[in-house]
Structure formats: C-alpha cells, structure tokens
Amino acid sequence: MSIQVCLPLALTVIHNFIQKHDPHDLDSYENIEDPQPGLCAAGEGQLSAGIPRVAERRQANVIWDGIA
C-alpha cells in the first residue's frame, strides 16, 4: 500500500517532464490510419510492437466494459 500511495505523485512528475520537454510528442499520432483494419497485430497474451490498431482498441474496450 505504501508504494501505491506514491504512484499518483510519480505519474504527475512524469507528466510534467513530458509537458516541459516535448509537449507536442503525441500530436503526430492523432491522424494515423490503420493499414489493415480489423487485423490484430499480436496474438492473445503478447505485446505488440507498435501503436494499437482498431482491432486492439475494440478488444480492449470489450474487456474494459466487462470489468466495469
């Protein structure tokens, strides 16, 4: 529990660092088109090498809705 208490502060520090040193870093990812819509880049239980595609977003949303 003592470690969990530190997480919000640590994430705030990371956020502030990113905002100070490269605030527009994520702007380049807003308009990326999925070259293979509906195709999952990684199998279940594996990490993907790139940004999430449409299929991964849908799968994550289904899992998220199930948890909620």
N, C-alpha and C positions, 0 to 999 in steps of 0.2 A: 504494500500500500504506500510506503514511503517513496517508492520510485514513481508510482502513478501520479503522485502529487506534483512531481517535477515536470511531467510531460507538457502541460499547458505552457509553462514558462519556457521550456526548451523549444517548443514549436513556435512560440512568439518570437524568440530570438532568431530562429532560422528564417521565419517570415520577414522580419525586419532586415536581416542581412541580404536576402534576395532582393527586397524592395530597394535597398540602398545601392547595391552593386549591379543589378541587371533587372530593373523593374519591367522591361518590355520583353523579357525572355519568352513568356508564354504567348505573346501576340502572334508569333509565327506559326502556332499550331491551331489557330482558330478555323482556318479555311482549308484544311487538308481533306482531300476527297479519298474515300475508301476505294482502292483499285479493284478489290474483289469483295463487294458487299455480300454479306451472308456467310462468308467463308471464315471459319475460326482459324486463327493463326497458330494457336497452340492447343494441344490436347488437354483433357481434364487433369488438373494437378500439376501442370507445368507452367513455368514462367514464360511470358512472351518476350521476344527480343525488341519489339517496337512499341509504338503507341497503340492503345486499344482501338479496335475496329468496331463496326456496327454490331457484328455478331457477339463480340465480347461484351459490349455495353448492354445489349439485350439480356444476355445470360446473367450478368452482374445485377441488373435491375430485377430480374425474376428472383434471384437469391435474396436480394435486399428486401423485396416485398415479402418474401416468406419469413424472413427474420422479424420484420416489423409487424 
